[in-house]
Amino acid sequence: MSDTPCLVRLQFGSTFRLLDLVQEMSDAVGRQAGLTDDQRYDVGVAIRETVINAIRHGNRQDVMRQVTVEWRGSATEGLSVTVSDEGSGFDPEAIADPLAPENLMKGSGRGLLFMRAYMDEVDISPRPGGGTLVRLYKKPVH
């Protein structure tokens, strides 16, 4: 754990091949920010879901469209992650409730639920120039 701020930025075409690298970066910056093993697991799930949504739903797996993930972490500031895509954007309030009885057996639709459950703050907004920007934040351990 270090109080020295860490910044990592990864930008790639919309392919699932780099999900393991995204996971490794999340773990490394989470360690730098002093997160516990359980917190790093939670953050990893949330970021993975966010990146999968950016690739699949935002950029529609168009490898010419970029996904950008940026991690900022320190022991005093905690961990902040942004994920952006170049898609057409979406309204998070229009997403079906995955806990509604008619959605319980569906194989997808839980990404936002996981993000909100595992992170301390989640902010979803339109990205300037198009796409979606998701900001995730995990408080530091004290």
Buried (B, 14 or more C-beta within 10 A) or exposed (E): EEEEEBEBEBEBBBEEEBBEEBBEBBBBBBBBBBBEEEBBBBBBBBBBBBBBBBBBBBBEEBEEBBBBBBBBBBBEBBBBBBBBBBBEBBEBEEBEEBEEEEEEEEEEBBBBBBBBEBBBEBEBEEBEEEBBBBBBBBBBEE
